[in-house]
C-alpha cells in the first residue's frame, strides 16, 4: 500500500494490471482530508480498474465469438462482473460453453478466473 501511495504521489496516477492509467488528483493536496481520500482511492483503483478492464475484455471476446460462431444470442448488458445475454433456447448449451471459455481466457493471472453460467427467463431466475 505504501508503494502505491508513493507511486501515485510521484506520478499523479496509478495503473491497472493492463497498463491503463488512472489519475489520482488530490494525492499531493495540503488538505489532509483530500489527500487521505486520494490515498484510499489510489490503493483501490488498480484492483477496481483491473476488474473493469477484465469485464470489458470479456464483453469484446464474447461479442466476437457470438459473431464468429453465428450464434443466435445477444449481449444485453453488463452488471458488475456479470454479462447478461439473450439466447435462443436451442443455443443455450453452445453459448454457455463459449461464455465459460471466452470469459476465463480473457486474462492470464496468477489465479484462475472462475466463470459460472446461470440460465433463466430473467436475471433473477438465472441466479
BELNOR-V587942 format. One record per residue. N is the residue number from 1. BURIAL is + if it has 9 or more other C-alpha atoms within 8 Angstrom, else -. Layout:
# BELNOR-V587942
n;burial
N;BURIAL
N;BURIAL
This chain:
# BELNOR-V587942
n;burial
1;-
2;-
3;-
4;+
5;+
6;-
7;+
8;+
9;+
10;-
11;-
12;+
13;+
14;+
15;+
16;+
17;-
18;-
19;-
20;-
21;-
22;+
23;-
24;+
25;-
26;-
27;+
28;-
29;-
30;-
31;-
32;-
33;-
34;+
35;+
36;+
37;-
38;+
39;+
40;-
41;+
42;+
43;+
44;-
45;+
46;+
47;+
48;-
49;+
50;+
51;+
52;+
53;+
54;+
55;+
56;-
57;+
58;+
59;+
60;-
61;+
62;+
63;+
64;-
65;+
66;+
67;-
68;-
69;-
70;-
71;+
72;-
73;+
74;-
75;+
76;-
77;-
78;-
79;-
80;-
81;-
82;-
83;+
84;+
85;+
86;-
87;+
88;-
89;-
90;-
91;+
92;+
93;-
94;-
95;+
96;+
97;-
98;+
99;+
100;+
101;-
102;+
103;+
104;+
105;-
106;+
107;-
108;-
109;-
110;-
111;-
112;-
113;+
114;-
115;-
116;-
117;-
118;-
119;-
120;+
121;-
122;-
123;-
124;-
125;-
126;+
127;-
